[in-house]
Amino acid sequence: MEEVKNMKETPKLKLNFKRTIIIGFAFFGILLLWQVYDSWCPTFLTELFGKALNSSSVEEVQYLVGIVMAFDNLAALILLPIFGALSDKTKSPIGKRMPYILVGTFVCAVSFPFVPLFFHYNNVIGTIIMMFIVVIFSMMYRNPAVALMPDLTPKSLRSKANGIINIMGYIGGAFATVVGIFFAVSDYLNSTGKAPEWAIGNIWVIEIPFLVASVLMIISALVLFFTIKENKLEKELAAEIKYGEEQSELKEKVDDDKPLSKANKIMLILILCAEFFWFMADNGIGTFMTNYTIYFFQASSSSSMINTIVGGVGSVIGFALGGVIASKIGRKWTLVSGLGLSLMSYIIWGILSATHASFQLGSGTFPIYLYIIWFVKGFGMSLVHVNSYPMVVELCNTKKIGRFTGFYYASSMAAQTVTPILLGTILLVPNVDFGFLPFYAIICIVISLVIFLFIKNVKSTKTDFKKGLESLDQD
């Protein structure tokens, strides 16, 4: 009778769809901010450094652009683990993550519109300082916001939950991109010769995307604050979280009172190293993609924005399917498949870029094939992102989620510190131009894939839990 009673008391693992979407509003604000930041700031810096140094070649100043972008990421590399560990230990009436989310979002939202304002008045120092403030305070809320999902989700459901979180993030990124299409930085600069007269030098062309991002960041944080009662939910979900610990994919379980086993420690290091190189590829390309469009093809920056949306569509499909695929073949092989698809897309890009003379420097045309490539790459990398973070926090207990989230983002930020400087420096080499981008990505993805294949400490059999519509608790 006691055994029957225990079976009845065993919690059923079901993903609360509504709650996960609401938690995703935090990631909505994060990707909204970074999409605007990454799409516009490298071009701002290119123009400012070009004028300051009286340079006639945009490639000559890309190493300076890379240094500034990397300097921001260096601050993030230091601050992410700090804020993660601090939030693990924080106790407040509104929770351990929420104070960081609210303060970080507010300061970012206030300072963000000043970036294009200083650029408009050709103030290099002011632009860089405001970028730096945005990065510091975005790191204050980024780690705690991301850690909120595994705080409130059992281990075996985290890939599916992470897929939903990332979809919310990409909706934010897509919104920023759509705004960017109508307010293109190339129109403000008139770099294509096709801009309407009202747009050239009009501050609102570059200011509105930043203002929209700030307003939506505040709204998303308020939605999160008024709907997710962190302390109350942690108590209500304690039994499910504990049961989820038993459903881990790890061969060697994590012990709350002991350090990581050797096998788990090796697994963590390998994941973080592989992650470093796939972010080297992804962020390196992302940092220079708008400049690639404007200065290499001399096409409108709106083409790059459309390309980002196409890649985002592929990503959303991958986020929706990534957890389902992982439940069939495991997170490791889902992630390997994603890296393989991304590698294939970069190889095709490199071949077509090298062989199609009609799409050479200054053609004024953005190649259609890049839209297809970005869709495939977006799908592939979404399989990577949706499963990699759950694999990292699988290696810790509930008391260290913020710290391990810090490890995950420290690796990505280390890559984003190195890759703009490295790629910007490579562009200084004689006869090397933006056409080198796909080959740079190929090298980084190959290294990442090789490293990840050495991970062994995962189960070959999958844990059974509710699937399909039954897994989505929408109460």
C-alpha positions as CSV (number, residue, x, y, z in Angstrom):
1,M,0.0,0.0,0.0
2,E,2.9,2.4,0.8
3,E,4.4,1.7,-2.6
4,V,1.1,2.5,-4.3
5,K,0.8,5.7,-2.2
6,N,4.3,6.9,-3.3
7,M,3.5,6.2,-6.9
8,K,0.4,8.4,-6.7
9,E,2.4,11.2,-5.0
10,T,5.1,11.2,-7.8
11,P,4.7,14.4,-9.7
12,K,3.9,14.3,-13.4
13,L,6.3,16.3,-15.4
14,K,4.3,18.7,-17.6
15,L,5.6,21.9,-19.2
16,N,3.5,24.9,-18.1
17,F,3.2,26.6,-21.5
18,K,1.7,29.9,-20.2
19,R,4.3,30.4,-17.5
20,T,7.1,29.6,-19.8
21,I,5.9,32.1,-22.3
22,I,5.7,34.8,-19.6
23,I,9.3,33.9,-18.4
24,G,10.2,34.3,-22.1
25,F,9.4,38.0,-21.9
26,A,12.7,38.5,-20.2
27,F,14.5,37.0,-23.2
28,F,12.2,39.0,-25.5
29,G,13.8,42.1,-24.0
30,I,17.3,40.7,-24.2
31,L,17.3,39.8,-27.9
32,L,15.4,43.0,-28.8
33,L,18.2,45.0,-27.2
34,W,21.0,43.0,-28.8
35,Q,19.4,42.9,-32.3
36,V,19.3,46.7,-32.4
37,Y,22.8,47.0,-30.8
38,D,24.5,44.5,-33.2
39,S,22.7,45.8,-36.3
40,W,23.5,49.5,-35.8
41,C,26.5,50.0,-33.5
42,P,29.2,48.5,-35.8
43,T,28.1,50.9,-38.6
44,F,28.0,53.8,-36.2
45,L,31.6,53.0,-35.1
46,T,32.7,52.5,-38.7
47,E,31.5,56.0,-39.6
48,L,32.9,57.7,-36.5
49,F,36.3,56.1,-36.7
50,G,36.4,56.7,-40.5
51,K,35.8,60.4,-40.0
52,A,38.2,60.7,-37.0
53,L,41.0,59.0,-38.9
54,N,40.1,60.5,-42.3
55,S,40.2,56.9,-43.7
56,S,39.2,56.2,-47.3
57,S,38.7,52.5,-46.7
58,V,36.2,50.9,-44.4
59,E,38.4,47.8,-43.9
60,E,41.1,50.0,-42.4
61,V,38.9,50.9,-39.3
62,Q,37.3,47.5,-38.8
63,Y,39.9,46.4,-36.3
64,L,39.0,49.5,-34.2
65,V,35.3,48.6,-34.5
66,G,36.2,45.0,-33.4
67,I,38.1,46.3,-30.4
68,V,35.2,48.4,-29.1
69,M,32.7,45.7,-29.7
70,A,35.0,43.2,-27.9
71,F,35.7,45.6,-25.1
72,D,32.0,45.6,-24.3
73,N,32.0,41.8,-24.3
74,L,35.0,41.7,-22.1
75,A,33.1,43.5,-19.4
76,A,30.3,41.0,-19.9
77,L,32.7,38.1,-19.6
78,I,33.6,39.4,-16.1
79,L,30.2,40.5,-14.9
80,L,28.0,37.6,-16.1
81,P,29.4,35.0,-13.6
82,I,29.4,37.7,-10.9
83,F,25.8,38.5,-11.3
84,G,24.9,34.9,-11.7
85,A,26.6,33.9,-8.4
86,L,25.1,37.0,-6.6
87,S,21.6,36.2,-7.7
88,D,22.0,32.6,-6.5
89,K,22.6,33.9,-3.0
90,T,20.1,36.8,-3.1
91,K,17.0,36.7,-0.9
92,S,14.4,39.4,-1.3
93,P,10.6,39.7,-1.1
94,I,10.4,39.7,-4.9
95,G,12.8,36.8,-5.4
96,K,16.4,36.2,-6.1
97,R,16.4,37.0,-9.9
98,M,13.8,39.8,-10.1
99,P,15.8,42.6,-8.5
100,Y,18.6,42.3,-11.0
101,I,16.1,42.0,-13.9
102,L,14.2,45.2,-12.9
103,V,17.3,47.4,-12.2
104,G,19.2,46.2,-15.2
105,T,16.3,46.7,-17.6
106,F,15.5,50.2,-16.4
107,V,19.1,51.5,-16.7
108,C,19.5,49.9,-20.1
109,A,16.2,51.4,-21.3
110,V,17.1,54.9,-20.2
111,S,20.7,54.9,-21.6
112,F,20.1,53.0,-24.9
113,P,18.6,55.9,-26.9
114,F,21.6,58.1,-26.1
115,V,23.8,55.8,-28.3
116,P,22.4,57.1,-31.6
117,L,22.1,60.7,-30.2
118,F,25.9,60.9,-29.5
119,F,26.6,59.3,-32.9
120,H,24.4,61.9,-34.6
121,Y,26.6,64.7,-33.1
122,N,29.8,62.8,-34.1
123,N,30.8,62.3,-30.5
124,V,33.0,59.1,-30.5
125,I,33.6,59.1,-26.7
126,G,30.0,59.7,-25.8
127,T,28.8,56.9,-28.2
128,I,31.3,54.4,-26.8
129,I,30.5,55.3,-23.1
130,M,26.8,54.9,-23.6
131,M,27.4,51.5,-25.4
132,F,29.5,50.5,-22.4
133,I,26.8,51.4,-19.9
134,V,24.2,49.5,-21.8
135,V,26.4,46.4,-21.9
136,I,27.1,46.5,-18.1
137,F,23.5,46.8,-17.0
138,S,22.3,44.3,-19.6
139,M,24.6,41.8,-18.0
140,M,23.1,42.6,-14.7
141,Y,19.7,41.3,-15.8
142,R,20.7,38.8,-18.6
143,N,22.1,36.1,-16.4
144,P,19.3,36.2,-13.8
145,A,16.6,36.4,-16.5
146,V,17.9,33.3,-18.3
147,A,18.4,31.4,-15.0
148,L,14.7,32.0,-14.1
149,M,13.7,29.3,-16.6
150,P,15.7,26.4,-15.1
151,D,14.8,27.7,-11.6
152,L,11.1,26.9,-12.4
153,T,11.5,24.0,-14.9
154,P,12.4,20.3,-14.2
155,K,15.6,19.1,-16.0
156,S,13.9,16.8,-18.5
157,L,11.7,19.6,-19.8
158,R,14.3,22.3,-20.1
159,S,15.0,21.8,-23.8
160,K,11.4,22.3,-24.7
161,A,11.1,25.2,-22.3
162,N,14.3,26.7,-23.7
163,G,12.8,26.4,-27.2
164,I,9.8,28.5,-26.1
165,I,12.1,31.0,-24.4
166,N,14.2,31.4,-27.5
167,I,11.1,31.8,-29.7
168,M,10.0,34.7,-27.4
169,G,13.5,36.2,-27.8
170,Y,13.5,35.9,-31.5
171,I,10.1,37.6,-31.7
172,G,11.8,40.5,-29.9
173,G,14.7,40.3,-32.3
174,A,12.4,40.2,-35.3
175,F,10.4,43.1,-34.1
176,A,13.6,45.2,-33.8
177,T,14.6,44.0,-37.3
178,V,11.3,45.0,-38.9
179,V,11.7,48.5,-37.4
180,G,15.2,48.5,-38.8
181,I,13.9,47.8,-42.3
182,F,11.8,51.0,-42.2
183,F,14.5,53.0,-40.5
184,A,17.6,51.9,-42.3
185,V,21.0,53.2,-41.2
186,S,22.1,53.2,-44.9
187,D,19.3,55.7,-45.6
188,Y,20.6,58.0,-42.8
189,L,24.1,57.7,-44.3
190,N,22.9,57.7,-47.9
191,S,25.6,55.1,-48.6
192,T,23.6,53.6,-51.5
193,G,22.5,56.8,-53.2
194,K,18.9,55.6,-53.1
195,A,17.8,57.2,-49.8
196,P,14.9,59.6,-49.8
197,E,15.9,63.2,-49.0
198,W,13.9,63.3,-45.7
199,A,15.9,60.4,-44.3
200,I,19.5,61.6,-45.0
201,G,21.0,62.9,-41.8
202,N,17.5,62.7,-40.0
203,I,18.2,61.8,-36.4
204,W,14.8,60.0,-36.0
205,V,15.8,57.5,-38.7
206,I,18.4,56.1,-36.3
207,E,16.8,57.1,-33.0
208,I,13.4,55.4,-33.4
209,P,14.6,51.8,-33.3
210,F,16.5,52.5,-30.0
211,L,13.5,54.2,-28.5
212,V,11.1,51.4,-29.5
213,A,13.6,48.9,-28.0
214,S,13.7,50.8,-24.7
215,V,9.9,51.0,-24.4
216,L,9.4,47.4,-25.2
217,M,12.1,46.3,-22.7
218,I,10.4,48.1,-19.9
219,I,7.0,46.6,-20.8
220,S,8.4,43.1,-21.0
221,A,10.1,43.5,-17.6
222,L,6.8,44.8,-16.0
223,V,4.9,41.9,-17.5
224,L,7.4,39.5,-16.0
225,F,7.3,41.2,-12.6
226,F,3.5,41.3,-12.2
227,T,2.9,37.7,-13.4
228,I,5.8,35.6,-12.1
229,K,5.8,35.5,-8.3
230,E,9.2,33.9,-7.9
231,N,9.3,33.0,-4.2
232,K,5.8,31.5,-4.3
233,L,6.4,29.4,-7.5
234,E,9.7,28.0,-6.1
235,K,7.8,26.6,-3.1
236,E,5.0,25.2,-5.3
237,L,7.3,23.6,-7.8
238,A,9.8,22.1,-5.3
239,A,8.5,18.5,-5.7
240,E,8.6,18.7,-9.5
241,I,12.1,20.1,-9.5
242,K,13.3,17.4,-7.2
243,Y,11.8,14.7,-9.3
244,G,13.3,16.3,-12.4
245,E,16.8,15.9,-10.9
246,E,16.2,12.1,-11.1
247,Q,15.4,12.4,-14.8
248,S,18.8,13.8,-15.8
249,E,20.5,12.6,-19.0
250,L,23.8,12.3,-17.2
251,K,25.3,8.9,-16.5
252,E,26.8,10.2,-13.2
253,K,24.3,12.2,-11.1
254,V,25.0,15.5,-9.6
255,D,25.4,15.4,-5.8
256,D,24.3,18.6,-3.9
257,D,27.0,18.1,-1.2
258,K,29.9,17.0,-3.5
259,P,32.0,18.7,-6.2
260,L,31.5,17.7,-9.8
261,S,32.7,14.2,-10.7
262,K,35.7,14.0,-13.1
263,A,33.4,12.9,-15.9
264,N,30.9,15.7,-15.4
265,K,33.7,18.3,-15.1
266,I,35.2,17.1,-18.4
267,M,31.8,17.3,-20.0
268,L,31.3,20.9,-18.8
269,I,34.7,21.9,-20.1
270,L,34.1,20.3,-23.5
271,I,30.6,22.0,-23.8
272,L,32.1,25.4,-23.0
273,C,35.0,25.0,-25.4
274,A,32.7,23.9,-28.2
275,E,30.4,26.8,-27.4
276,F,33.3,29.2,-27.5
277,F,34.0,28.3,-31.2
278,W,30.4,28.2,-32.4
279,F,29.9,31.7,-31.0
280,M,33.2,32.7,-32.6
281,A,31.6,31.8,-35.9
282,D,28.1,33.2,-35.2
283,N,29.0,36.4,-33.5
284,G,31.9,37.1,-35.9
285,I,29.6,37.0,-38.9
286,G,26.8,38.8,-37.0
287,T,29.1,41.7,-36.0
288,F,30.1,42.5,-39.5
289,M,27.0,41.5,-41.5
290,T,25.5,44.9,-41.8
291,N,28.9,46.3,-42.9
292,Y,29.2,43.4,-45.3
293,T,25.9,44.4,-46.9
294,I,26.6,48.2,-47.0
295,Y,30.3,48.3,-47.9
296,F,30.9,45.0,-49.7
297,F,27.7,44.8,-51.9
298,Q,26.9,48.5,-51.5
299,A,23.3,47.4,-50.9
300,S,20.8,48.8,-48.5
301,S,21.1,47.8,-44.9
302,S,17.5,46.8,-45.1
303,S,18.6,43.8,-47.1
304,S,20.6,42.6,-44.1
305,M,17.6,43.2,-41.9
306,I,15.4,41.0,-44.2
307,N,18.2,38.4,-44.1
308,T,18.1,38.4,-40.3
309,I,14.3,37.9,-40.4
310,V,14.7,35.0,-42.8
311,G,17.3,33.4,-40.5
312,G,15.0,34.1,-37.5
313,V,12.2,32.2,-39.2
314,G,14.5,29.2,-39.5
315,S,15.5,29.7,-35.9
316,V,11.9,29.7,-34.6
317,I,11.2,26.5,-36.5
318,G,14.3,25.0,-34.9
319,F,13.3,26.2,-31.4
320,A,9.9,24.7,-31.8
321,L,11.3,21.3,-32.9
322,G,14.6,21.2,-31.0
323,G,13.2,19.9,-27.8
324,V,11.1,17.3,-29.6
325,I,14.1,16.1,-31.6
326,A,16.2,15.9,-28.4
327,S,13.5,13.7,-26.7
328,K,14.0,11.3,-29.6
329,I,17.8,11.2,-30.2
330,G,19.1,13.1,-27.2
331,R,20.5,16.6,-26.7
332,K,24.0,15.7,-27.8
333,W,23.1,14.4,-31.3
334,T,20.5,17.1,-31.8
335,L,23.2,19.6,-31.2
336,V,25.7,17.8,-33.4
337,S,23.1,17.8,-36.2
338,G,22.6,21.6,-35.8
339,L,26.3,22.2,-36.0
340,G,26.4,20.0,-39.2
341,L,23.7,22.0,-40.8
342,S,25.3,25.3,-40.0
343,L,28.7,24.0,-41.3
344,M,27.0,23.0,-44.6
345,S,25.3,26.4,-45.0
346,Y,28.7,28.2,-44.5
347,I,30.4,25.9,-47.0
348,I,27.8,26.6,-49.6
349,W,28.0,30.3,-48.9
350,G,31.8,30.2,-49.3
351,I,31.6,28.3,-52.6
352,L,28.9,30.6,-54.1
353,S,30.6,33.7,-52.9
354,A,33.9,32.7,-54.5
355,T,32.4,31.5,-57.8
356,H,29.6,34.1,-58.6
357,A,31.3,37.1,-60.1
358,S,28.0,39.0,-60.4
359,F,28.0,39.3,-56.6
360,Q,31.4,40.9,-56.2
361,L,32.4,44.1,-54.4
362,G,30.1,47.1,-55.2
363,S,27.5,45.2,-57.2
364,G,24.7,47.0,-55.4
365,T,22.8,43.7,-55.2
366,F,22.3,41.5,-52.1
367,P,22.4,37.9,-53.4
368,I,19.2,35.9,-53.1
369,Y,21.1,32.7,-52.2
370,L,22.1,34.3,-48.8
371,Y,18.4,34.3,-47.7
372,I,18.3,30.5,-48.2
373,I,21.6,30.0,-46.5
374,W,20.6,32.1,-43.5
375,F,17.3,30.1,-43.2
376,V,19.3,26.8,-43.0
377,K,21.9,28.3,-40.7
378,G,19.2,29.8,-38.4
379,F,17.5,26.4,-38.2
380,G,20.8,24.6,-37.5
381,M,22.1,27.0,-34.8
382,S,18.7,27.0,-33.1
383,L,19.1,23.2,-32.5
384,V,22.4,24.1,-30.9
385,H,21.2,26.9,-28.7
386,V,18.0,25.2,-27.5
387,N,20.0,22.2,-26.2
388,S,23.4,23.6,-25.1
389,Y,22.2,25.7,-22.2
390,P,20.1,22.9,-20.7
391,M,23.2,20.6,-21.0
392,V,25.2,23.0,-18.9
393,V,22.6,23.5,-16.1
394,E,22.1,19.8,-16.2
395,L,25.5,19.6,-14.4
396,C,24.4,21.6,-11.4
397,N,21.7,21.6,-8.7
398,T,19.1,24.2,-8.1
399,K,21.4,26.2,-5.8
400,K,24.0,26.9,-8.5
401,I,21.9,27.6,-11.6
402,G,23.0,31.3,-11.7
403,R,26.6,30.3,-11.4
404,F,26.5,27.7,-14.2
405,T,24.5,30.1,-16.3
406,G,27.4,32.5,-15.8
407,F,29.8,29.8,-17.0
408,Y,27.6,29.3,-20.1
409,Y,27.5,33.0,-20.9
410,A,31.2,33.6,-19.9
411,S,32.2,31.2,-22.7
412,S,30.0,32.9,-25.3
413,M,31.1,36.3,-24.2
414,A,34.8,35.2,-24.3
415,A,34.2,34.3,-27.9
416,Q,32.4,37.6,-28.6
417,T,35.4,39.4,-27.1
418,V,37.9,37.6,-29.3
419,T,36.1,37.2,-32.6
420,P,35.4,40.9,-33.5
421,I,39.1,41.8,-32.9
422,L,40.4,38.7,-34.7
423,L,38.1,39.1,-37.7
424,G,38.6,42.8,-37.8
425,T,42.4,42.3,-37.8
426,I,42.2,39.7,-40.5
427,L,40.4,42.2,-42.7
428,L,43.5,44.4,-42.5
429,V,45.5,41.8,-44.4
430,P,46.2,42.8,-48.0
431,N,43.7,41.3,-50.5
432,V,41.4,40.2,-47.7
433,D,37.9,41.8,-47.7
434,F,34.5,41.0,-46.3
435,G,34.3,38.0,-48.7
436,F,36.4,36.1,-46.2
437,L,33.5,35.9,-43.7
438,P,32.1,32.5,-44.7
439,F,35.6,30.9,-44.6
440,Y,36.2,32.3,-41.1
441,A,32.9,30.7,-39.9
442,I,33.7,27.4,-41.5
443,I,37.0,27.1,-39.6
444,C,35.3,27.9,-36.2
445,I,32.4,25.6,-36.7
446,V,34.7,22.6,-37.7
447,I,36.7,23.1,-34.5
448,S,33.5,23.3,-32.4
449,L,32.1,20.2,-34.0
450,V,35.2,18.1,-33.4
451,I,35.4,19.2,-29.7
452,F,31.7,18.4,-29.1
453,L,32.0,14.9,-30.5
454,F,34.3,14.0,-27.5
455,I,31.4,14.4,-25.0
456,K,30.6,10.9,-23.7
457,N,28.9,11.3,-20.3
458,V,25.3,11.1,-21.5
459,K,22.7,8.3,-21.4
460,S,22.1,6.4,-24.6
461,T,18.5,5.9,-23.6
462,K,16.0,8.7,-23.1
463,T,13.8,9.4,-20.1
464,D,10.1,9.0,-20.5
465,F,7.9,12.0,-19.7
466,K,4.7,13.4,-21.0
467,K,4.9,14.2,-24.7
468,G,2.9,16.2,-27.3
469,L,0.0,18.2,-26.0
470,E,0.0,16.3,-22.7
471,S,3.3,17.9,-21.9
472,L,1.9,21.4,-22.1
473,D,0.1,22.4,-18.8
474,Q,-1.7,25.6,-19.8
475,D,-3.4,26.2,-16.5
